[in-house]
Amino acid sequence: MLNYRKGLKDMPSYDVVDRPWTIKVNANECNMNMSPLVEERVMTRLSRVAFNRYPNEEYDDLRDQIAKNFGLARNNVLIGNGSSEIIEKLFHCFGGSKSHKIVYPQPSFSMYAIYAKAAEAEGVPVDLAEDYSLDLDTFIAAVRDAKASLAVICNPNNPTGNALSLDQVEYLAQSISCAFLLDEAYIEFYGQSAYRLLKKYPNLIVARTFSKAYGLASCRVGYMLADRKVIEMTDKSFMPYHMNVLSLVTADICYQMRQDFVPHIQIMVSERKRMYEELKKIKELTVYPSETNFILVHYDRANELNDMLEASGIGVRNFSNAPRLGNCLRISMGRREENDTWLKLIRDFVDGRR
Ligand SMILES: *Cc1c(COP(=O)(O)O)cnc(C)c1O
């Protein structure tokens, strides 16, 4: 018997069905590879990499660039292997014992519960309302009652798609005195980032990613913005040189060229609006409003619908077994013709033609 650490055997895995889908709309990825112009600059930059050196300069260059964009300093920025690493480390830093409670809404990003467990902290899920809205005072009360060490909100929320307004976020920031992590993985599709609140609320932490709107999921790059003391403490939990140079320079170029990504983000948003209206016409479905690049749909026969889509080579995310998400499917926005394809299949299935 191998002597693994306590609790490891019962740790859930991140379950996602992955196959070579014809249309892959299950992971909220960007549906297009980088533009030729961006790719050309990335390749040129990659050809000049100092492979023999630890990537210190490249790490700081990206931090500086991000800091400048937000009117912050280098020591307000920490870069991670995807925002996943950032979130996992934050849970680690504010967890460590059952008396350290981490409060997050439910349903939300499924990894929060897993990271809380991994950090040996006590996860405290707060139920969203029937329509998946968050009652702010209920959340604040839960944070206070638990004497939480970390409160987490995903805004806009994955997988429900809805968002809090900036005023609502500020109301939370005002009322929460522990560390308060805002996971802004989908913020580019919504536009109302809370980063401006960072100076006023030093307990606020904003996590961002290059994986979604910037289409850089393969590189695993995310970052957090926070008070320099929070960065300094959190940084202790990362390995030295935890970012590799290939990802750093690629993200650096993409960030320099971020204006180049705006038209595509706008197309995704208009596709989401179009598909929302189209899906709403199918009266058997409950379609949830979204501020992201995906839409959550409830349908009584969601599992059968998912099977049919899978058999047709279309991968969506089936949440049927997750708490509070029974019979729900989450569909990421693909390219226009991809969206037309899955929409037609869903229509035909609901109408009994499949
Ligand atoms: C995708 C996602 C992330 C993390 O993405 P990374 O690829 O690790 O940067 C974090 N939070 C939410 C809610 C997400 O959906």
The ligand as a Tripos MOL2 file, in Angstrom:
@<TRIPOS>MOLECULE
LIG
   15    15     1     0     0
SMALL
NO_CHARGES

@<TRIPOS>ATOM
      1 C1        -11.6830   29.1940  -16.4770 C.3       1 LIG1
      2 C2        -11.8280   29.7180  -15.1070 C.ar      1 LIG1
      3 C3        -10.7320   29.9970  -14.2800 C.ar      1 LIG1
      4 C4         -9.3280   29.6550  -14.5210 C.3       1 LIG1
      5 O1         -8.8400   29.6090  -15.7080 O.3       1 LIG1
      6 P1         -7.2780   29.4530  -15.8990 P.3       1 LIG1
      7 O2         -7.1890   28.8320  -17.2300 O.co2     1 LIG1
      8 O3         -6.7110   28.6070  -14.8210 O.co2     1 LIG1
      9 O4         -6.7460   30.8420  -15.8440 O.co2     1 LIG1
     10 C5        -10.9420   30.5270  -13.0430 C.ar      1 LIG1
     11 N1        -12.1620   30.7840  -12.5980 N.ar      1 LIG1
     12 C6        -13.2290   30.5190  -13.3410 C.ar      1 LIG1
     13 C7        -14.5510   30.7920  -12.7880 C.3       1 LIG1
     14 C8        -13.1100   29.9740  -14.6040 C.ar      1 LIG1
     15 O5        -14.1990   29.6840  -15.3010 O.3       1 LIG1
@<TRIPOS>BOND
     1     1     2 1
     2     2     3 ar
     3     2    14 ar
     4     3     4 1
     5     3    10 ar
     6     4     5 1
     7     5     6 1
     8     6     7 2
     9     6     8 1
    10     6     9 1
    11    10    11 ar
    12    11    12 ar
    13    12    13 1
    14    12    14 ar
    15    14    15 1
@<TRIPOS>SUBSTRUCTURE
     1 LIG1         1 GROUP 0 **** ****
